[in-house]
Amino acid sequence: MMAFFAPNAAAADSAQTFSATQLEAADSAVLDAGVAGTAWNIDDKTGKVVVLADERVTKADIAKIKRSAGALAGAITVENVEGTFEPYMRGGDAIYSDRGSRCSLGFNVRVGTTWGFLTAGHCTSGTSRWHNGSSWIGDTWHTYWAGRDHGLVRYNPQVQHPGAINTGQRITSVGNAYVGQRICRTGSTTGTRCGNVTALNQSVNYGSGLVVHGMIRTNACAEPGDSGGPMYAGSIGLGMTSGGSGNCSIGGTTFFEPLPRAMSYYGATLNP
């Protein structure tokens, strides 16, 4: 049975305001607590650190977070979500790794004179070769997981690499997401699903010591196998599916690796 924990700060706490330095300290305290199944960010609108807690998180876990924050416990509010946060790992087009996992192709890019594609780092972690279900398409080039969640695959030179995703939408530029923005995401399990950006600079603890930072949070559903797939607004590429909770029957919360950060890291350009 799911446990629900209200944002039960005392009345005095709800009226208290916290400085930017205090909020950053409270944010760090959530990380230090090391509770799997939590995602958090500093919410400038409320002046609090908002912690999302999945179904694994217990009352004792919440108490641990509050203890970690100490005198700044009142700067933390807790909201519950259904399901459990997990990096989606079965999984635009379906891509299959040499270890038997399925993910989704994100964006076709060029690094120098070499063509490749971006996907989730938890997909490329521990892999060497990729195929499309029948033939070899490329080899893992780089992985950044955890801390971030992006990976780069170098294409087999015989593989075509169009600028459009598999919905026919061309992605011609890279942009930064903003709260309230209407977005869509595409993946090999659930196809195209749309929603809105609900938070930025999100940290997520997936468990087993796997924590990522600086993520985009949305209410667009996704499921395992959608990992690595593109998130976009029209022709603007915004991010790649990392993980989340829920599913596309009941809805859910989904986190994305920001595309501009991955592009900058690799010095990559889009294939428009």
Backbone bond lengths (Angstrom), bond angles and torsions (degrees), N, CA, C in turn:
res aa  C-N    CA-C-N  psi(-1)  N-CA   C-N-CA  omega(-1)  CA-C   N-CA-C  phi
1 M - - - 1.461 - - 1.527 108.72 -
2 M 1.301 115.18 136.65 1.452 118.70 -179.65 1.520 111.05 -71.77
3 A 1.324 115.85 138.35 1.459 121.21 174.97 1.512 108.85 -99.02
4 F 1.313 116.20 134.35 1.456 121.22 179.39 1.519 109.25 -109.28
5 F 1.320 116.04 133.88 1.452 121.44 179.65 1.511 108.03 -122.29
6 A 1.309 116.61 111.60 1.468 120.12 -179.89 1.513 109.67 -69.80
7 P 1.342 116.97 153.13 1.468 119.65 172.17 1.523 108.62 -69.52
8 N 1.351 115.58 78.80 1.460 120.41 -163.93 1.524 113.11 -95.69
9 A 1.341 116.81 43.01 1.464 118.56 173.52 1.521 109.00 -64.32
10 A 1.311 115.37 146.46 1.461 119.64 178.77 1.517 109.93 -64.61
11 A 1.329 115.39 160.51 1.460 119.81 -178.93 1.514 111.63 -56.46
12 A 1.327 116.21 -38.28 1.464 119.54 179.57 1.516 110.45 -64.21
13 D 1.381 115.91 -37.40 1.447 119.61 179.70 1.519 111.02 -66.90
14 S 1.367 116.44 -41.16 1.455 119.89 -176.56 1.517 111.07 -64.23
15 A 1.331 116.89 -26.71 1.455 119.89 179.90 1.520 111.91 -87.48
16 Q 1.324 116.89 -15.00 1.453 120.77 -176.80 1.523 110.42 -74.51
17 T 1.297 116.15 142.44 1.461 120.70 174.84 1.521 108.85 -108.41
18 F 1.334 115.07 152.25 1.449 120.74 -175.16 1.520 109.43 -127.15
19 S 1.310 115.50 142.30 1.459 120.83 179.58 1.527 110.05 -75.14
20 A 1.314 115.76 166.48 1.464 120.59 177.25 1.523 110.89 -59.36
21 T 1.316 116.26 -39.09 1.465 120.33 179.14 1.519 111.20 -64.73
22 Q 1.348 116.62 -41.55 1.460 120.43 178.77 1.533 111.18 -65.73
23 L 1.324 116.98 -39.41 1.462 120.34 179.18 1.522 111.03 -65.90
24 E 1.304 116.47 -39.33 1.464 119.60 177.18 1.523 110.65 -64.66
25 A 1.331 116.84 -37.33 1.462 120.60 177.67 1.525 110.85 -66.85
26 A 1.331 116.73 -40.80 1.468 120.43 177.61 1.520 110.77 -65.51
27 D 1.341 116.39 -39.21 1.456 121.31 177.07 1.529 110.03 -59.74
28 S 1.331 116.75 -44.86 1.465 121.43 178.23 1.523 111.55 -64.50
29 A 1.334 116.10 -33.68 1.462 120.02 -179.80 1.525 110.96 -65.69
30 V 1.328 117.26 -35.94 1.474 120.04 177.24 1.527 109.24 -64.21
31 L 1.325 116.53 -44.07 1.463 119.97 177.26 1.522 110.54 -60.17
32 D 1.327 117.01 -45.53 1.464 121.36 -177.03 1.528 111.70 -64.26
33 A 1.345 117.04 -28.53 1.465 119.93 179.86 1.524 111.13 -64.93
34 G 1.337 117.01 -28.44 1.459 121.47 174.04 1.511 114.75 64.03
35 V 1.324 117.63 39.14 1.465 121.15 -178.22 1.531 109.48 -91.12
36 A 1.321 116.07 114.85 1.466 120.27 176.88 1.529 110.07 -64.90
37 G 1.337 115.86 145.03 1.458 120.18 179.12 1.508 113.55 89.07
38 T 1.336 116.89 17.51 1.457 120.28 177.88 1.527 109.94 -118.65
39 A 1.323 114.36 150.57 1.466 122.06 173.31 1.514 106.33 -139.35
40 W 1.320 117.99 141.51 1.464 118.26 -172.44 1.515 111.51 -152.25
41 N 1.323 114.62 158.05 1.465 121.57 174.74 1.520 108.74 -159.27
42 I 1.329 115.85 161.58 1.458 121.78 173.33 1.521 107.71 -82.79
43 D 1.315 116.29 120.33 1.467 122.03 -179.10 1.523 108.40 -95.94
44 D 1.322 115.92 106.59 1.464 120.13 -177.62 1.524 112.20 -63.24
45 K 1.327 116.63 -28.57 1.462 120.19 -177.31 1.520 112.14 -68.61
46 T 1.342 116.48 -42.63 1.469 120.27 -177.83 1.523 112.14 -95.88
47 G 1.334 116.99 -14.55 1.458 119.30 -176.60 1.512 112.79 69.48
48 K 1.331 116.79 30.30 1.462 121.86 -179.98 1.531 110.25 -131.56
49 V 1.319 116.15 164.35 1.457 121.72 167.90 1.527 106.72 -92.25
50 V 1.319 116.43 114.93 1.460 121.16 -177.36 1.526 108.75 -95.07
51 V 1.323 116.25 121.03 1.459 122.93 -179.43 1.524 108.88 -107.09
52 L 1.343 116.69 122.09 1.458 121.10 170.72 1.522 107.92 -89.70
53 A 1.334 116.74 133.88 1.463 121.43 -178.61 1.521 109.18 -120.35
54 D 1.347 116.76 123.86 1.457 118.54 177.93 1.527 110.28 -84.16
55 E 1.336 116.77 -173.73 1.461 120.63 -171.42 1.529 114.21 -69.49
56 R 1.323 117.32 -12.93 1.471 119.52 176.77 1.517 112.47 -76.43
57 V 1.311 116.42 -23.53 1.461 121.16 -169.95 1.526 110.40 -77.09
58 T 1.316 115.96 126.36 1.463 122.00 -176.91 1.528 110.99 -102.36
59 K 1.333 115.25 173.58 1.461 119.97 174.40 1.522 110.67 -59.88
60 A 1.331 115.88 -38.02 1.461 119.82 178.86 1.530 110.74 -64.02
61 D 1.325 116.59 -37.16 1.466 120.38 177.99 1.526 110.87 -64.23
62 I 1.333 115.61 -42.74 1.468 119.43 178.99 1.522 110.16 -63.90
63 A 1.327 115.87 -40.72 1.468 119.89 177.40 1.525 110.88 -62.30
64 K 1.331 116.42 -36.78 1.467 120.62 178.34 1.528 110.75 -63.31
65 I 1.328 116.38 -42.09 1.467 120.44 178.24 1.524 110.35 -63.05
66 K 1.324 116.17 -44.15 1.461 120.18 -179.80 1.530 111.13 -63.54
67 R 1.341 115.71 -40.30 1.467 118.89 177.84 1.524 110.57 -64.23
68 S 1.311 116.17 -39.20 1.466 120.10 179.17 1.521 111.02 -61.22
69 A 1.352 115.74 -35.41 1.466 120.04 -179.76 1.516 112.04 -78.21
70 G 1.326 117.83 -21.05 1.455 121.31 177.92 1.518 112.34 59.13
71 A 1.325 116.76 -124.46 1.465 121.45 -177.73 1.518 112.63 -66.47
72 L 1.329 116.80 -12.53 1.474 120.51 179.98 1.527 112.11 -99.23
73 A 1.332 117.08 14.21 1.470 120.30 -179.73 1.523 111.67 -57.19
74 G 1.326 116.92 -32.49 1.462 120.24 -179.65 1.516 113.32 -68.38
75 A 1.331 116.66 -12.60 1.465 120.07 178.06 1.518 112.05 -82.87
76 I 1.336 116.62 -2.19 1.468 121.61 -175.25 1.520 110.42 -111.80
77 T 1.326 116.07 130.55 1.462 121.35 171.19 1.519 108.24 -119.62
78 V 1.329 116.39 150.94 1.463 121.77 -174.77 1.522 109.59 -121.23
79 E 1.328 115.45 132.99 1.465 122.32 174.75 1.521 108.08 -125.28
80 N 1.339 117.10 141.49 1.462 121.53 -179.24 1.515 111.93 -98.69
81 V 1.332 115.22 145.43 1.463 121.44 174.97 1.518 108.55 -127.37
82 E 1.318 116.60 152.76 1.458 120.65 178.21 1.520 110.35 -77.54
83 G 1.330 115.88 153.69 1.450 121.15 178.86 1.518 111.60 78.84
84 T 1.328 115.50 -169.41 1.462 121.27 179.38 1.523 109.54 -128.42
85 F 1.328 115.25 143.42 1.456 120.17 177.08 1.524 109.34 -71.07
86 E 1.314 116.60 129.33 1.453 121.28 176.84 1.518 108.50 -149.35
87 P 1.337 116.32 147.20 1.455 117.91 173.87 1.528 108.55 -74.47
88 Y 1.326 117.36 121.66 1.466 120.76 -175.29 1.521 109.92 -67.52
89 M 1.316 116.81 125.72 1.457 120.23 -167.36 1.508 113.56 -137.75
90 R 1.311 122.24 39.52 1.466 123.89 171.06 1.519 106.38 -133.78
91 G 0.951 128.34 77.05 1.309 115.45 -167.07 1.357 157.53 -134.25
92 G 8.836 143.98 -150.38 1.372 93.19 166.74 1.519 124.77 28.08
93 D 1.412 127.72 -122.59 1.449 134.86 -177.74 1.521 109.97 -102.27
94 A 1.313 114.57 149.13 1.460 119.08 176.56 1.521 110.23 -69.73
95 I 1.333 116.38 137.53 1.453 122.25 173.87 1.521 107.87 -127.73
96 Y 1.334 115.51 141.87 1.458 121.18 -173.82 1.524 109.36 -122.16
97 S 1.313 116.32 132.94 1.465 120.34 -178.01 1.523 110.84 -92.49
98 D 1.332 114.52 167.21 1.456 119.59 178.35 1.518 112.83 -70.74
99 R 1.310 118.20 -6.70 1.467 119.89 175.77 1.524 111.74 -101.25
100 G 1.353 116.56 8.33 1.461 121.10 172.65 1.507 115.93 91.99
101 S 1.335 118.68 4.35 1.461 120.81 -179.57 1.528 110.99 -90.15
102 R 1.317 116.12 154.36 1.461 122.05 177.05 1.511 109.84 -116.74
103 C 1.306 116.98 132.92 1.457 123.18 174.24 1.515 108.61 -133.06
104 S 1.320 116.30 -163.15 1.461 121.36 -179.29 1.520 110.09 -129.26
105 L 1.312 115.93 141.06 1.454 120.91 177.24 1.518 109.23 -71.09
106 G 1.344 115.79 138.31 1.455 119.84 -178.90 1.510 113.04 -93.36
107 F 1.334 117.16 -84.43 1.458 122.03 -175.94 1.525 109.80 -133.53
108 N 1.327 116.40 137.58 1.457 121.00 173.42 1.518 109.33 -78.31
109 V 1.341 116.03 132.06 1.463 120.95 -175.41 1.526 109.89 -139.99
110 R 1.316 114.40 166.15 1.455 120.99 173.11 1.526 108.50 -123.32
111 V 1.332 116.31 133.29 1.455 122.60 175.26 1.528 106.38 -118.19
112 G 1.321 116.47 107.76 1.454 119.59 -171.60 1.510 109.33 66.13
113 T 1.318 117.19 -120.34 1.464 121.34 177.59 1.520 112.03 -105.07
114 T 1.325 116.64 7.93 1.463 121.29 -175.41 1.521 110.93 -104.29
115 W 1.345 115.66 134.06 1.461 120.79 177.96 1.523 110.69 -93.98
116 G 1.320 114.89 143.85 1.448 120.38 177.49 1.511 110.47 -159.76
117 F 1.336 116.63 -170.31 1.463 119.86 174.67 1.519 110.15 -139.07
118 L 1.316 114.32 149.74 1.452 122.39 175.41 1.523 109.59 -92.19
119 T 1.319 115.40 144.28 1.449 122.56 173.28 1.527 106.82 -150.59
120 A 1.319 117.69 -167.03 1.464 120.37 -179.47 1.523 110.62 -77.55
121 G 1.334 116.17 142.89 1.454 120.70 178.32 1.513 113.15 -66.61
122 H 1.348 117.41 -31.63 1.460 117.51 178.57 1.520 111.25 -70.87
123 C 1.348 116.34 -16.34 1.466 120.32 173.97 1.524 110.95 -77.89
124 T 1.338 116.89 -45.04 1.467 119.74 -176.74 1.527 112.90 -79.25
125 S 1.327 117.43 -17.39 1.464 120.47 -178.61 1.527 110.70 -59.77
126 G 1.326 116.52 124.13 1.457 120.94 177.23 1.514 114.84 78.91
127 T 1.325 117.71 10.36 1.462 120.84 -179.05 1.522 110.55 -112.74
128 S 1.344 115.25 161.45 1.463 120.78 176.27 1.520 112.07 -122.74
129 R 1.333 116.81 -51.66 1.461 120.39 -173.77 1.528 110.88 -120.35
130 W 1.341 114.48 154.01 1.462 121.38 -178.39 1.525 109.76 -130.74
131 H 1.350 115.35 144.92 1.467 119.82 175.01 1.518 109.30 -137.40
132 N 1.319 116.66 167.86 1.467 122.07 -176.59 1.517 112.69 -101.22
133 G 1.317 116.19 16.09 1.452 121.08 -177.35 1.505 111.85 108.64
134 S 1.340 115.76 -17.96 1.457 119.10 -179.86 1.525 113.05 -139.60
135 S 1.329 117.94 -35.85 1.460 119.25 -176.04 1.529 111.37 -138.30
136 W 1.325 115.26 156.60 1.462 123.18 -179.74 1.520 110.25 -64.74
137 I 1.338 116.81 132.31 1.462 120.18 178.71 1.522 112.84 -116.04
138 G 1.348 118.69 -20.67 1.460 118.62 -179.64 1.512 112.75 170.67
139 D 1.350 114.82 178.43 1.459 122.36 -177.67 1.527 110.44 -124.35
140 T 1.321 116.09 145.07 1.462 120.58 177.55 1.530 109.61 -59.96
141 W 1.323 115.22 130.38 1.458 122.70 -177.02 1.530 110.90 -104.31
142 H 1.343 115.83 -41.91 1.462 120.01 -178.67 1.522 109.49 -158.34
143 T 1.332 115.91 149.76 1.463 122.56 176.54 1.521 109.83 -132.88
144 Y 1.324 116.71 134.37 1.474 122.52 170.70 1.527 106.40 -123.24
145 W 1.323 116.25 99.33 1.461 123.78 -177.10 1.519 108.52 -161.52
146 A 1.343 122.60 121.68 1.467 123.68 4.69 1.536 108.71 -100.06
147 G 1.336 116.22 -155.08 1.452 121.78 -168.73 1.514 108.79 89.86
148 R 1.329 114.84 -54.95 1.458 123.23 167.18 1.522 107.45 -125.17
149 D 1.341 116.34 -178.63 1.460 119.48 179.90 1.531 109.94 -142.83
150 H 1.343 115.54 67.69 1.464 118.11 174.83 1.520 110.52 -138.06
151 G 1.323 115.02 147.78 1.450 121.97 178.47 1.522 109.73 -139.23
152 L 1.327 115.28 159.25 1.459 121.75 -176.92 1.522 108.97 -128.76
153 V 1.335 116.44 131.02 1.465 123.17 178.49 1.517 108.72 -115.39
154 R 1.333 117.24 130.43 1.463 122.79 177.49 1.530 108.54 -85.84
155 Y 1.335 116.53 127.02 1.459 121.08 -176.76 1.532 113.10 -70.48
156 N 1.317 115.52 144.46 1.450 122.88 159.52 1.534 106.40 -58.90
157 P 1.329 120.10 127.08 1.465 121.28 -174.91 1.529 114.56 -57.15
158 Q 1.329 117.57 -19.65 1.462 120.20 -179.30 1.524 113.20 -80.93
159 V 1.329 117.57 -10.10 1.467 121.58 -175.11 1.529 110.67 -87.02
160 Q 1.309 116.69 132.50 1.461 121.94 175.86 1.526 109.28 -75.08
161 H 1.333 116.75 151.44 1.468 120.17 -175.51 1.533 109.75 -140.46
162 P 1.327 116.37 74.84 1.476 120.00 -178.40 1.516 112.41 -67.84
163 G 1.336 116.18 161.02 1.454 121.25 -179.70 1.513 113.21 -81.88
164 A 1.337 117.67 -17.34 1.461 120.38 -179.66 1.524 110.42 -85.54
165 I 1.338 116.78 147.32 1.459 120.60 171.69 1.519 108.27 -81.72
166 N 1.337 117.47 176.74 1.457 118.61 -170.18 1.522 114.68 -74.67
167 T 1.313 118.11 -0.08 1.470 120.92 171.63 1.524 111.23 -86.27
168 G 1.331 116.57 -8.41 1.453 121.19 -174.39 1.518 113.35 95.87
169 Q 1.341 116.50 -10.16 1.461 120.27 179.50 1.528 109.91 -72.77
170 R 1.331 117.28 124.72 1.454 120.80 175.66 1.524 109.16 -82.56
171 I 1.318 115.90 137.03 1.464 121.90 177.18 1.527 106.54 -106.51
172 T 1.320 116.02 109.99 1.465 120.71 -172.38 1.518 114.18 -109.74
173 S 1.345 117.35 -10.02 1.459 119.55 179.97 1.516 110.20 -151.95
174 V 1.325 115.48 167.18 1.469 123.04 -179.96 1.519 108.05 -115.42
175 G 1.327 116.98 136.28 1.455 119.84 -178.34 1.510 112.77 -138.99
176 N 1.323 115.55 166.04 1.455 122.38 175.61 1.524 109.73 -93.99
177 A 1.312 116.72 129.97 1.459 121.45 178.52 1.527 110.38 -68.49
178 Y 1.336 116.04 157.16 1.461 120.50 174.84 1.527 109.11 -138.12
179 V 1.320 116.09 152.89 1.464 121.73 -176.83 1.527 109.47 -62.22
180 G 1.334 115.97 132.15 1.452 122.65 -178.57 1.517 113.56 94.00
181 Q 1.314 117.64 -11.60 1.466 121.81 -177.27 1.530 110.71 -64.68
182 R 1.323 116.65 137.46 1.460 122.06 175.27 1.525 107.88 -82.09
183 I 1.333 116.60 126.11 1.464 120.95 -176.47 1.525 109.83 -134.96
184 C 1.331 115.59 164.89 1.457 121.65 170.05 1.520 108.13 -131.35
185 R 1.322 115.40 157.00 1.456 121.47 174.54 1.523 107.78 -135.54
186 T 1.331 114.79 150.82 1.460 120.76 -178.15 1.513 109.21 -129.48
187 G 1.339 115.90 137.52 1.451 120.03 -179.94 1.509 112.25 -151.56
188 S 1.332 116.07 167.35 1.464 120.77 -172.18 1.522 113.62 -79.53
189 T 1.327 118.31 -8.47 1.465 120.72 177.15 1.523 112.11 -97.17
190 T 1.300 117.45 -49.59 1.471 121.02 -171.91 1.521 113.75 -114.43
191 G 1.324 118.14 5.86 1.462 119.55 178.31 1.517 111.52 69.94
192 T 1.327 115.80 -139.55 1.465 120.94 -176.72 1.523 110.29 -98.88
193 R 1.320 115.43 128.04 1.462 122.70 176.42 1.523 107.74 -134.06
194 C 1.330 115.58 145.14 1.460 119.56 -175.08 1.524 111.13 -124.30
195 G 1.311 115.20 162.99 1.462 121.21 -179.94 1.507 109.24 -177.24
196 N 1.328 115.50 -151.82 1.460 121.04 -178.02 1.517 110.98 -131.61
197 V 1.315 115.83 151.42 1.461 121.38 172.97 1.526 107.71 -72.28
198 T 1.322 117.08 127.75 1.466 120.94 -177.22 1.530 113.35 -110.88
199 A 1.337 118.50 -16.45 1.466 120.87 177.15 1.520 109.04 -165.93
200 L 1.325 115.32 156.87 1.464 122.50 176.03 1.523 109.87 -120.99
201 N 1.312 115.58 169.58 1.467 121.72 176.62 1.522 111.97 51.44
202 Q 1.342 115.03 43.79 1.460 121.95 -176.71 1.525 110.02 -85.38
203 S 1.330 116.40 135.34 1.463 121.13 169.54 1.521 107.94 -100.49
204 V 1.344 116.74 143.99 1.462 121.57 -178.07 1.522 109.09 -136.15
205 N 1.319 116.32 130.30 1.454 122.39 174.29 1.524 107.24 -104.67
206 Y 1.346 116.47 104.21 1.457 121.40 -178.68 1.526 112.53 -81.47
207 G 1.317 117.40 -7.00 1.454 121.37 -176.63 1.520 111.35 98.30
208 S 1.329 116.63 167.14 1.471 123.76 -179.82 1.524 111.70 57.03
209 G 1.340 116.61 30.53 1.453 121.03 178.69 1.516 114.79 77.80
210 L 1.330 117.87 8.38 1.463 122.32 -177.16 1.525 109.09 -95.20
211 V 1.336 115.84 101.68 1.456 122.57 -178.46 1.519 108.54 -122.23
212 V 1.326 116.15 134.84 1.465 121.14 176.56 1.525 108.87 -121.49
213 H 1.321 115.53 156.00 1.463 121.28 -177.42 1.529 110.22 -132.14
214 G 1.336 114.72 160.28 1.455 120.11 174.51 1.508 114.50 71.85
215 M 1.333 117.23 25.37 1.459 120.92 -175.72 1.526 112.07 -85.87
216 I 1.330 115.66 161.85 1.463 123.71 174.06 1.525 107.57 -97.65
217 R 1.336 117.41 129.67 1.468 120.84 176.67 1.520 109.96 -104.46
218 T 1.337 116.82 136.75 1.460 121.54 178.59 1.527 109.87 -137.59
219 N 1.342 115.41 169.26 1.464 120.85 173.29 1.523 111.38 -104.59
220 A 1.343 117.17 17.24 1.460 121.29 172.83 1.525 108.27 -80.16
221 C 1.324 117.60 124.31 1.461 120.43 -175.22 1.525 111.35 -70.49
222 A 1.325 115.57 157.78 1.461 123.03 173.50 1.519 107.41 -156.05
223 E 1.326 116.02 165.75 1.452 121.59 -179.85 1.529 109.51 -140.30
224 P 1.354 117.16 166.16 1.461 119.48 177.20 1.522 111.78 -51.79
225 G 1.320 115.22 136.81 1.459 121.76 -175.45 1.506 112.61 101.09
226 D 1.340 116.97 -22.10 1.463 121.57 175.19 1.530 112.03 -78.73
227 S 1.338 116.67 -10.73 1.464 121.56 -177.63 1.521 112.34 -51.68
228 G 1.316 114.90 137.28 1.452 121.15 176.75 1.509 113.90 88.19
229 G 1.334 117.04 -16.31 1.457 121.00 -177.42 1.519 112.41 -66.32
230 P 1.335 116.93 159.97 1.460 121.21 -173.31 1.519 113.78 -77.56
231 M 1.334 115.29 143.82 1.458 123.34 169.29 1.526 106.84 -117.98
232 Y 1.330 116.83 134.39 1.460 120.08 -168.58 1.526 110.93 -155.59
233 A 1.313 114.74 163.42 1.462 122.19 172.89 1.526 106.08 -129.19
234 G 1.327 116.66 102.29 1.453 120.02 -173.78 1.511 110.08 63.27
235 S 1.317 117.18 -125.72 1.466 121.48 -178.32 1.521 112.82 -90.97
236 I 1.341 117.30 6.73 1.468 121.52 -176.98 1.522 110.10 -99.42
237 G 1.312 117.67 119.97 1.454 122.03 175.87 1.511 110.35 -79.21
238 L 1.334 117.10 134.21 1.463 121.62 -174.54 1.518 114.09 -120.18
239 G 1.334 118.01 -35.92 1.458 118.54 -174.52 1.509 112.84 -173.57
240 M 1.339 114.84 -179.47 1.456 122.75 178.57 1.519 109.74 -129.01
241 T 1.326 116.40 137.95 1.456 121.72 -175.82 1.521 111.18 -60.81
242 S 1.335 115.84 128.28 1.454 121.61 177.20 1.524 110.95 -104.14
243 G 1.314 117.78 -62.18 1.459 121.22 -178.22 1.501 110.40 -176.28
244 G 1.316 116.88 -167.72 1.453 120.15 -179.53 1.506 111.85 162.95
245 S 1.321 115.57 -154.20 1.464 121.68 -179.46 1.513 108.83 -139.54
246 G 1.329 115.63 165.66 1.458 120.55 -178.75 1.515 110.75 81.55
247 N 1.340 115.86 -164.56 1.460 121.35 178.12 1.516 108.95 -157.45
248 C 1.327 116.72 -176.16 1.456 119.22 -175.24 1.523 112.85 -89.38
249 S 1.344 117.15 8.94 1.463 121.06 170.09 1.526 110.47 -92.99
250 I 1.338 115.83 -40.53 1.467 119.97 -177.73 1.527 112.44 -108.00
251 G 1.338 116.86 -8.97 1.461 120.43 -174.17 1.515 110.19 91.68
252 G 1.307 116.36 172.11 1.454 117.95 -178.88 1.508 113.25 -176.81
253 T 1.311 114.56 -174.66 1.457 124.25 177.66 1.525 107.72 -113.08
254 T 1.333 117.29 130.89 1.455 120.94 -177.59 1.518 110.03 -130.30
255 F 1.332 115.41 139.28 1.457 122.28 -179.51 1.524 110.28 -110.41
256 F 1.335 115.28 146.97 1.461 121.16 -176.41 1.516 111.17 -131.69
257 E 1.326 115.53 139.44 1.457 122.23 169.46 1.528 107.97 -73.81
258 P 1.336 119.06 125.30 1.462 120.55 -178.95 1.535 111.32 -63.46
259 L 1.324 116.52 128.36 1.455 120.89 -179.84 1.527 112.74 -63.08
260 P 1.355 120.35 -42.85 1.472 118.69 -179.02 1.526 112.68 -57.12
261 R 1.326 117.34 -36.91 1.460 120.89 -179.04 1.532 110.63 -65.57
262 A 1.340 116.77 -44.47 1.462 120.05 179.74 1.522 111.17 -67.26
263 M 1.322 116.87 -41.53 1.469 120.49 179.87 1.518 110.50 -61.55
264 S 1.323 116.24 -43.73 1.454 120.84 -179.57 1.524 111.14 -65.41
265 Y 1.315 116.71 -40.18 1.459 120.96 -178.41 1.525 110.97 -59.94
266 Y 1.334 116.67 -42.03 1.457 120.65 -177.47 1.525 113.97 -91.25
267 G 1.341 116.90 -6.50 1.459 119.06 -174.12 1.521 110.77 64.22
268 A 1.326 116.08 37.41 1.467 121.79 -173.05 1.519 112.06 -92.96
269 T 1.315 115.77 157.02 1.466 123.07 172.14 1.518 108.25 -127.43
270 L 1.331 116.32 152.11 1.456 121.58 179.36 1.524 110.76 -74.06
271 N 1.330 114.34 158.52 1.462 120.06 167.87 1.516 106.49 -97.58
272 P 1.354 119.03 92.20 1.472 120.60 -172.63 1.522 112.80 -74.88
